[in-house]
């Protein structure tokens, strides 16, 4: 038989391919071991820190006795839908879907889980959920017990959090698993050469409802086709909030017949820039601050920034309406307060990232914020649409405010663009509902 170099080349190619797949399987096995070890280390460290750290203490104590409580509170035989949110922000994205499900199918039971205390502690009494609890740490044993006790007909993860043991058991149990309001970036480990272990989790999802085309394309690039660009359910939520906004007569009296500037969830750096402008031009508008931190020390510090008279909402009287600056020193009022504003500034842009800008934009007012906003799709898109602006310095802040105060056409265009942006991006909740299917039940929401 004649020597065939091509045949030998084919053998080498097959051997190389076999070696590649072996290394991939080896990598996944190692990562699986490291993942489970990492979960155990995280739990141990959190327990050790709990006597000294309030968040660690809440995280630990909140999970004690979870198995017994779940057995008492959740009926294994009900049609249970498990919805998981990492924290409070993800809850606000999941909330429109939860309430839509309960409206359409009130007999379904919602089991709502949180990873962090900041979500659970604030929403543990949420009336639309039949049971609210912390998600037990993602160990194989916890995942097996939790899924057995809940027996979910469907599972919905909001935006992110990809737990290996939970997703694996849901896949093996043939329980539909959905991700809603998902957003992916090419920098994430799913899309790196070393990301085999993490990519495997994604293939366990029944369907992805993502916020944008880029996320869809990234998923399709690794072979995931079950993707719908549904948008972000936060838009539906802010429209709900705006529709149920409460009257605040104190702010209405304070505003009088003037234009009002509202700084929502403000932090030190943006407060210092804005207060400098107010001290120069206090009469140009009425000024309201809703600081992110409302403890007495922070409110005292904020009040000292101004050379003009300041009132606190908790001490508001008719005489307070004559002041130029009002500080909202409570929680829960901000979303309703935006309706009185002419311009809104959103804090956080000089720190980890801006807070919710959609609540303000929904009210049809232009929005301004600091430089750390590029990871927030809505901020980037609103700037491109001229419904929002960004400032880095006092000079930039002054220039933007002067334009919106002096040029009625530019102000009107910005305000209209902000409102239209929110309006045109609503509807994600309905798009998701039409595709969700429960285990053994076809098209329950159609």
C-alpha positions in Angstrom: 0.0 0.0 0.0 1.4 3.4 -1.0 2.3 5.9 1.6 -0.3 8.7 1.8 1.0 11.9 3.6 -2.5 13.3 3.6 -3.9 10.3 5.5 -1.2 10.8 8.2 -2.1 14.5 8.3 -5.7 13.5 9.0 -4.7 11.3 11.8 -2.6 14.1 13.4 -5.6 16.4 13.0 -7.9 13.9 14.7 -5.4 13.4 17.5 -5.1 17.2 18.0 -8.8 17.5 18.1 -9.1 14.7 20.7 -6.5 16.4 22.8 -8.3 19.7 22.5 -11.6 18.2 23.7 -9.8 16.4 26.5 -8.2 19.6 27.7 -11.6 21.3 27.6 -13.2 18.6 29.7 -10.3 18.7 32.1 -10.6 22.5 32.4 -14.3 22.2 33.1 -13.7 19.5 35.7 -11.1 21.6 37.4 -13.3 24.7 37.3 -16.2 22.8 38.7 -14.1 21.7 41.7 -12.8 25.3 42.2 -16.3 26.7 41.8 -17.7 24.4 44.6 -14.7 25.1 46.8 -15.1 28.8 46.2 -18.8 28.7 47.3 -17.8 26.9 50.5 -15.0 29.4 51.2 -17.4 32.3 50.6 -19.9 30.8 53.1 -17.2 30.2 55.7 -15.7 33.7 55.4 -19.2 35.3 55.6 -19.9 33.4 58.8 -16.6 34.5 60.3 -17.3 38.1 59.4 -20.9 38.1 60.6 -20.1 39.2 64.2 -18.4 42.3 62.8 -20.2 43.1 59.6 -24.0 43.8 59.5 -24.4 42.7 55.8 -22.5 39.4 56.5 -24.6 38.9 59.6 -27.9 39.4 57.7 -26.6 37.1 54.9 -25.8 34.3 57.3 -28.7 34.6 59.8 -31.3 35.0 56.9 -30.4 31.6 55.6 -30.6 29.7 58.9 -33.4 27.1 58.9 -34.3 27.7 55.3 -35.2 24.1 54.6 -37.7 23.9 57.4 -39.3 27.3 56.5 -39.6 26.3 52.9 -41.3 23.1 53.8 -43.8 25.0 56.0 -44.5 27.9 53.6 -44.4 26.3 50.1 -46.7 23.6 48.8 -44.8 21.2 46.6 -48.0 20.4 44.7 -48.9 24.0 43.7 -47.9 25.6 40.4 -44.9 27.4 41.8 -42.8 29.9 39.8 -39.4 30.6 41.2 -38.1 34.1 40.5 -34.5 35.0 41.6 -33.1 38.5 41.9 -29.6 39.3 43.0 -30.6 42.5 44.8 -33.0 45.4 44.9 -32.2 46.7 41.4 -32.9 43.4 39.8 -36.1 43.1 41.8 -37.4 46.3 40.3 -36.7 44.8 36.9 -38.5 41.6 37.8 -41.4 43.3 39.5 -43.5 44.1 36.4 -43.3 40.5 35.3 -44.2 39.1 38.8 -47.3 41.4 39.0 -48.3 40.5 35.4 -48.2 36.8 36.2 -50.3 37.2 39.4 -52.8 39.3 37.5 -53.2 36.8 34.7 -52.8 33.7 36.8 -53.6 34.5 40.5 -53.6 30.8 41.4 -49.9 30.5 40.6 -47.6 30.8 43.5 -44.5 33.0 43.4 -41.4 32.0 45.3 -39.1 35.0 45.3 -35.4 34.7 46.2 -32.6 37.2 46.8 -28.9 36.8 47.1 -28.1 40.0 49.0 -29.5 41.5 52.1 -30.2 44.9 50.4 -32.8 43.2 48.3 -34.3 40.8 50.8 -34.5 43.1 53.8 -36.4 45.8 51.9 -38.8 43.5 49.9 -39.3 40.5 52.3 -42.9 41.6 52.8 -43.7 42.1 49.1 -47.4 41.3 48.7 -47.3 39.8 45.2 -44.9 37.0 46.2 -46.3 34.1 48.1 -42.9 33.4 49.8 -39.8 35.5 49.9 -36.4 34.2 51.1 -32.7 34.2 50.7 -31.3 31.9 48.0 -29.3 29.1 49.8 -25.7 29.0 48.8 -25.1 27.2 45.5 -23.8 23.9 46.8 -25.0 20.6 45.2 -26.8 19.6 48.3 -28.6 22.9 48.8 -29.6 23.0 45.1 -31.0 19.5 45.2 -33.1 20.2 48.4 -34.3 23.6 47.3 -35.5 22.5 43.9 -37.2 19.4 45.3 -39.1 21.5 47.9 -40.2 24.2 45.5 -40.8 21.9 42.6 -41.0 24.9 40.2 -43.0 24.8 37.0 -40.7 27.5 35.7 -37.7 29.5 36.9 -36.8 33.1 36.0 -33.5 34.7 36.8 -33.4 38.5 36.5 -30.6 40.2 34.5 -27.7 38.0 35.8 -26.4 35.5 38.4 -25.5 32.2 36.9 -25.4 29.4 39.5 -23.8 26.2 38.3 -25.5 23.7 40.6 -28.9 25.2 40.4 -28.9 25.5 36.6 -27.5 22.0 36.2 -30.3 20.4 38.3 -33.0 22.5 36.6 -31.8 21.3 33.2 -31.7 17.6 34.4 -35.2 18.0 35.8 -36.5 19.6 32.5 -37.7 22.7 34.3 -37.9 25.7 31.9 -35.3 28.3 33.0 -35.4 31.9 31.7 -33.2 35.0 31.9 -35.0 38.3 31.6 -33.6 41.8 31.1 -30.2 40.2 30.4 -27.3 42.2 29.1 -24.0 40.8 28.0 -20.7 42.4 27.2 -17.7 41.0 25.3 -15.5 41.5 28.3 -17.4 38.8 30.3 -15.8 35.5 30.9 -18.5 33.7 28.9 -16.8 35.0 25.7 -13.2 34.4 26.6 -11.1 31.4 25.6 -11.0 30.2 29.2 -14.8 30.5 29.6 -15.9 26.9 28.8 -17.2 26.2 32.3 -19.2 29.4 32.4 -20.5 29.0 28.8 -21.9 25.6 29.8 -24.2 27.3 32.3 -25.7 29.4 29.5 -26.6 26.4 27.5 -28.9 25.2 30.3 -31.3 28.2 29.8 -34.5 27.6 27.9 -34.6 31.1 26.6 -32.8 34.5 27.0 -34.7 37.8 26.9 -32.0 40.4 26.5 -32.0 44.1 26.5 -30.2 44.8 23.2 -29.0 43.5 19.9 -25.3 43.4 21.0 -26.3 40.9 23.8 -28.1 38.7 21.3 -25.2 38.7 18.9 -22.7 37.8 21.6 -24.8 34.8 22.6 -25.3 33.7 19.0 -21.6 34.0 18.5 -21.1 31.1 21.0 -23.9 29.0 19.5 -26.9 30.1 21.6 -29.9 30.7 19.3 -32.8 30.8 21.8 -32.6 34.6 22.3 -35.2 37.4 22.0 -34.4 41.1 22.1 -37.3 41.9 24.5 -35.9 45.1 26.0 -35.6 46.1 29.7 -38.6 45.5 32.0 -37.4 48.6 34.0 -39.1 50.8 31.5 -42.4 49.1 32.2 -41.8 49.6 35.9 -41.0 53.3 35.7 -44.2 53.9 33.8 -46.1 52.1 36.5 -44.4 54.2 39.1 -45.1 57.4 37.3 -48.8 56.4 36.9 -49.1 56.0 40.7 -47.0 59.0 41.7 -48.3 60.7 44.9 -49.0 64.4 45.3 -46.5 66.1 47.6 -48.1 69.4 48.6 -44.9 70.6 50.5 -42.8 70.4 47.3 -45.6 72.0 45.3 -45.8 74.9 47.8 -42.0 75.2 47.8 -41.8 75.3 44.0 -44.5 78.0 43.7 -44.5 79.5 40.3 -40.7 78.9 39.7 -38.8 76.2 37.9 -37.4 73.5 40.1 -34.1 71.5 39.9 -34.1 68.1 41.6 -30.9 66.2 42.5 -31.9 62.6 43.1 -29.8 60.1 45.0 -27.0 62.7 45.2 -23.5 62.1 46.4 -20.7 64.3 47.7 -19.0 65.2 44.5 -22.0 66.2 42.5 -23.5 68.0 45.5 -20.3 70.1 45.8 -20.5 71.1 42.1 -24.2 71.9 42.2 -24.0 73.8 45.5 -21.3 76.0 44.0 -23.6 77.0 41.2 -26.5 77.6 43.6 -24.4 79.8 45.8 -23.6 82.0 42.7 -27.1 81.9 41.2 -29.7 80.9 43.9 -32.6 82.8 42.3 -32.5 81.0 38.9 -34.5 78.0 40.2 -35.8 76.4 43.3 -33.4 73.6 44.4 -34.3 70.2 45.9 -31.8 67.5 47.0 -32.7 63.9 47.8 -29.4 62.6 49.1 -28.5 59.0 48.8 -27.6 58.9 52.5 -30.1 60.5 54.8 -28.5 60.1 58.2 -28.2 63.3 60.3 -24.4 63.7 59.8 -24.7 63.6 56.0 -27.7 66.0 55.9 -25.8 68.3 58.2 -22.8 68.2 55.9 -25.0 68.9 52.8 -26.8 71.8 54.5 -23.4 73.5 55.2 -22.5 73.6 51.5 -25.0 76.4 50.9 -24.7 80.1 51.6 -28.5 80.6 51.0 -31.3 79.5 53.3 -32.1 75.8 53.5 -35.1 73.9 54.7 -35.5 70.2 55.6 -38.6 68.3 54.5 -39.0 66.8 57.9 -39.3 70.3 59.4 -41.2 71.9 56.5 -43.6 74.7 57.3 -45.3 77.4 55.2 -42.3 79.7 56.0 -40.0 77.1 54.5 -41.4 77.9 51.1 -39.5 81.1 51.1 -36.1 79.3 51.2 -34.2 78.5 48.0 -33.0 74.9 48.9 -35.0 72.0 50.2 -33.4 68.7 51.4 -35.6 65.6 51.4 -34.5 63.7 54.5 -36.6 60.6 54.0 -36.8 57.5 51.8 -39.5 56.6 49.4 -40.5 60.0 48.0 -38.0 60.6 45.2 -39.9 58.8 42.4 -43.0 61.0 43.1 -41.0 64.1 43.5 -39.6 64.1 39.9 -43.0 65.2 38.6 -42.4 68.7 40.0 -39.0 69.1 38.5 -37.9 71.1 35.4 -34.5 69.5 35.3 -33.2 66.4 37.2 -29.7 65.5 38.2 -29.0 61.9 39.1 -26.3 61.1 41.6 -23.6 58.4 41.5 -21.9 59.5 38.4 -18.7 60.4 40.3 -18.6 57.0 42.1 -19.5 53.4 41.2 -22.2 54.5 38.7 -25.3 56.5 38.3 -28.6 55.7 40.0 -31.9 55.2 38.2 -32.3 57.9 35.5 -35.5 56.4 34.0 -37.8 57.6 36.7 -36.9 61.2 35.9 -36.9 60.8 32.1 -40.3 59.2 32.3 -41.7 62.5 33.7 -40.6 64.3 30.5 -37.7 66.3 31.9 -34.1 66.4 30.7 -31.6 64.6 32.9 -28.0 65.4 33.8 -25.4 63.1 35.6 -21.7 62.6 36.2 -19.1 60.8 34.0 -19.4 57.2 35.3 -22.3 56.2 33.2 -20.9 54.3 30.2 -22.0 50.9 31.6 -25.6 52.1 31.7 -27.2 51.5 28.3 -30.1 53.9 28.9 -27.6 56.8 29.9 -25.6 56.4 26.7 -28.7 56.2 24.5 -30.3 59.2 26.2 -27.2 61.3 25.6 -27.1 60.3 22.0 -30.8 61.3 21.7 -30.1 64.6 23.4 -32.5 63.8 26.2 -29.6 63.8 28.8 -26.2 65.4 29.3 -23.1 64.5 31.2 -20.9 66.8 33.3 -17.4 66.3 34.7 -16.7 69.8 36.0 -18.4 72.9 37.4 -18.0 74.6 34.1 -19.7 71.8 32.2 -22.6 71.7 34.6 -23.0 75.5 34.3 -23.0 75.4 30.5 -25.6 72.7 30.4 -27.9 74.4 32.9 -27.5 77.8 31.1 -28.6 76.2 27.8 -31.7 74.5 29.2 -32.7 77.7 31.0 -32.1 80.2 28.2 -33.0 78.2 25.1 -36.7 77.1 25.2 -36.4 75.1 22.0 -33.4 73.1 23.1 -35.0 72.5 26.5 -38.3 71.3 24.9 -36.4 69.0 22.5 -34.5 67.4 25.4 -37.5 67.0 27.6 -39.5 65.4 24.7 -36.7 63.1 23.7 -36.4 61.9 27.3 -40.1 61.1 27.6 -40.3 59.4 24.1 -37.2 57.3 24.9 -39.0 55.7 27.9 -42.3 55.4 26.0 -40.8 53.6 22.9 -38.9 51.1 25.1 -41.8 49.8 27.1 -43.5 46.5 26.4 -40.8 44.0 27.5 -43.1 42.4 30.0 -45.7 41.5 27.4 -43.0 40.2 25.0 -41.6 37.9 27.7 -45.0 36.6 28.8 -45.9 35.4 25.3 -42.9 33.1 25.2 -42.8 31.7 28.8 -44.0 28.1 29.0 -44.4 26.2 32.2 -43.3 22.6 32.7 -46.1 20.4 31.3 -48.3 23.4 30.5 -48.3 24.9 27.0 -48.5 28.7 26.5 -50.1 29.5 29.9 -50.1 33.2 29.3 -51.3 33.3 25.8 
